[in-house]
Amino acid sequence: MRAFCLSLILGFALVLPLAAADPPEWRAGTAHVDITPSGPIWLGGYAARDHPSEGVLHPIGAKALVFEDRDGTRVAIITMDLIGIGRGLSDDVCQRIFQRTGIPRERIVLNVSHTHSGPVVAGVTPLVYDLTPEQQAAVDDYAKALADKLVTLAETAIKDLRPARLAFGEGKATFGANRRATRLKVPPDSPKAPVDHGVPVLAVRDETDSLQAVLFGYACHSTTLSVYEVNGDYPGFALTALETAHPGATALFMAGCGADVNPDPRREVALAKQYGQALATAVDEVLGGSMRPVHGPLSVGFERIDLKLVDAPTQQQIEQLLQDKNKYQQRLARHLLDELAAGRTLPTSYPCPVQVIRFGNDLVMAALAGEPCVDYALRLRRELADRPIWIAGYCNDIFAYIPSERVLQEGGYEGGEAMVYFGLHGPFQPGLEQQIIDAVKRLAK
C-alpha cells in the first residue's frame, strides 16, 4: 500500500509540471453584429443599378476577433459584409475603439468582403451613384449606425476573451478566374492571367480543443450576383455553411488580393451558394488536417505611404471634361472643380495604409488597403517564402484599385480607368508596386 501511494504521488509530480508548463498562451474573443439595412437602400458596386434594394436574400454582418498574447498585447480584426469603407469612417471607428478599449489604430484591422450586394457606404466610390436627397440620407444614416455598431462590436469581443490556442493552415479553391484575361484576349494559363487559389485558415480553439473561431480568406471579387436583394455573395454563403457545420464557432472571412479576379461563371444564386460551399469545404479540409501551431508574441507595423498620382489636370482641362460623353467623367470634372472653388489644391498622391501583423515567427499577415491586384499576393508569397504569410486586401481604406506594375502598364479598368469612380484623377505613377512591397517587408521585420 505504501509503495502504491508513493507511486501515485510520483505520478502526480510528473503530470502536474507538464500541465502547468503548457497552458494556452493566447486569449481570444469574438463578437457578431447584424448590419443588414432596415429598409431599402442603394446597393454598392454596380453602376448599372437604377433603384434601391428590394429585400434581403440573407442577412449580412460584422464580426470581431480579438487576440491577446502573454504580454497582454491585443490585436483586433473586424470583418464586414460590405463593398468597402472610406478613410473617414475607418479613422473615426479606430479612434473611438482606442478611446473605449485602449487598442491603438495600428493594432486594428478593418476588412470588407467587397460584396456587390451590400449597401453603399458613405465615402466609397462616391461618383458612381446619382442619389436623390432621400437616398443619400439613407446612406448617411446607415454609415453612422454602422460606425456605432463597430465600436460596440470591438468592446464585446474583448469581454469575450478566454484562453485559446491558434493554428494555421492553407487550403485551395479554384472558382476564381482572372477577369483581365478575357478583356486582353489571353488564355487562362497565360502569365497575364494570374490567380491565387490559396485559402488561408487560422483556427482558434479553446482549452477543450473546441473550435471557437475560424478566420479564412480568398482572393476573388464578391461579384457572383448583381441582384437587388441584400446578401454577402459567396463569402456570405461560406460563412453560413461553416457556422452550421461548427455550432458555437464564429466564422470570419477576409478578402484577399482579388481586384482582377472574378468568380467564373456568375449571375446565379445557385452559383453563389456553390462557391460558398466550395470555400467552406476547403476550410473544413484544413481544419481536419495537420495545422501548424501559432505562437506569439504579437508585433504590429503600420504606415501610410504616399502613392503618387499623375500630374493633376489644369482647370481648363477639367472644364473640357464637362463636355465628355461619359457621365462619370462629367461627375469627376464637377467634383474637381468644386475642390478648386473651395480653395483646395488637387492631390498629388494618396496616403495608402499598409499594415503587418506578426504572430511570433509562425505567421505574417499583411493587410493591404484599396483593391490590390493578385500580383501583390503572388510576389509576396515568393519573396517572403521563409515563413507562412497571409496577404489580405480590402483593408482599412478602399480608395482605389491598386494595380501592379504590370497591370499599370497594360492599362484598362484596374490599371487606372476605374479611378474616376473614386473621385481621383489618375492613374497612379509607376513605382507604386515596389513601394508597397518594400513597406510590407520593412514592417514584417
C-alpha angles and dihedrals in degrees: 000000000000089000091049092051091048092051090048091052091048089049092055089046089056096045102043099059091049092052092045091049094054109051118144107280094206138063118204134183134186138195138178134201131184112240098176108139113250095225144002114324135164111267120227132234109041122077091197094069112109106185141029127275122296104207141310127294090186133342120268126217150182121231135191130206116187123192126197123188128206091273091057094252111150135202124186123205114192120188127191137191091230141116092241149304128238131229094259095055092040095052093044093051093046093048091051092047089052091051092049101038109016093240105136125225096259091058095054121086118194113193130177127202088221093228111179090210098064130091124286108258117213113259097023118112089338096181097056097076131061099199130182116236090259092050091047090050090055090052092048093047091049092052092050093050090045092056091051091049093050093053092050089045092060091048091050093051091053090053087055095057111138137156112292146168123219130211133176134209140150133230135178139248124178110192095099118096129183104256094201089066090073094045093047092042095233126139119261092250093054119117084241091063104058124166135181109219095177119126108200114204129193113189122202114198129181128227091280091052091249115146109257098172142349124205116195140163147194134192104234136105115258092233105119090115135044098178127133094241119099113249143138095243116221095336089056092054090047091053091051092048093051096046090048090052092046109039112205095019124112117227120203128187125208117194115230133208096300103133091127097035127088133182108260122242105019148176102072129099088220089060093051089053091046093052092045090053092046090053092046090050091052090052092048091051089055092046090052094048137064110302126187115245113242118217133185170248106122118226126175136194126191130180139162111220123194112240106199121231125210114265113296117252118255120250089255091054091048092051089052089056088063086073094051115122090226108089092207091057087051091052091048090051092052090047093051092045090051089053092052092045089054090056096253122134119230113257121261093195143003125239101235116195118226119187133183128188119194120200097199109283093318105078140013118197117194114196109199124191129227123019104312121196119240093255089079093060094045094049095047090049089056098043097042095039093132091083140024109278133189117198114197126184131193093055131150100337127026099198105142146335111288107216123197116234089263094052091044090056093045091050122195129120100328091035095066113302092095093059090086090071091056094053095250129124108228172018111275118250119256115272100055094112093058091045091056095043091049091049093052092049092047093050093044088064 
